[in-house]
């Protein structure tokens, strides 16, 4: 008499084991890895085509429903975010529109122009409300921004001056001499300070009430952009030599965003302060983790015209779910952020963890298969 050891439920347990292994293999190694490669956290939603020259600047309205763009065709254009349709053209300027901004209530927009004049418009009826001329005639206005309360605007002037204006009556309130050709000026989130950057390799922070400079960050190359973080605790700067860096308010470097190999024209935070966007002369816009500095996404701009595809600006929507990118290639690109559903998380895990999960699942299946072995009763020989 001999004992024959056979698996219990030969056609049941082992078939299920084989099928389970096959399914897990396909999902985790095949489909899972493929989905991870194909998943795009940022997808192109709209291409805004009306500008006839490079587009320098674009921002979302505070409610996220419209975008205003400013371009080298001497126009600022208003767009519907949902449909991508053009709503209006502002063409009162006599030069390139180098910067655009919305007031906090969305009822006004401002433009900075290469003809040396900044302009404020009424959004509901598209009327020109005020013109703010550069005190030094013949110099362009690089950028413009509204204060958090909407009652003031600040301009960065190529002549080297930072000027704060009353947005309601167009009167000049303050004037700081930064020096060099200014590239950016913006308010702090609390409205008490202004930051400015210059081709003279410097970033300066000014106390508005006293008019004194309270901080200076020196660099070894021209600075093209400088902004406060949404909470006002950090400063982001970008410029030549692929520079994109984050500093504390004390001027200590916190992060360096490495990846661009040409000047970085702009840098901006997402309103939730989780992400940073950069736009560079290497023809890319990039999204970074604001805490770690790791690169999350690179958007390579398509060249559909003869112009160089410099990326000029990259700005987030108020809810951080969209981003608008401008470049020298005429078109404005609107990207939408996608967040994977929870159970689809397997699709965007790195391949290493996919392999680990598969191995664990396989070991579990083998263990369960071995557990199902049972000796059969002895049979007469």
Secondary structure, DSSP 8 states (H G I E B T S, - for coil): ----EEETTHHHHHHHHHHHHHHHIIIIIIIHHHHHHH--SEEEEEEE---SS-EEEEEE-TTSSEEEEEETTS-EEEEETTT--EEEEE---SS-EEEEEE-TTSSEEEEEETTSEEEEEETTT--EEEEEE-SSTT--EEEEEE-TTSSEEEEEETTSEEEEEETTT--EEEEEE--S-EEEEEE-TTSSEEEEEETTSEEEEEETTT--EEEEEE-SS-EEEEEE-TTSSEEEEEESTT-EEEEETTS-EEEE----SS-EEEEEE-TTSSEEEEEETTSEEEEEETTT--EEEEEE----SSS---EEEEEE-TTSSEEEEEETTS-EEEEEE----GGGGGGGS-HHHHHHHHHHHHHHHHHHHHHTEEE------
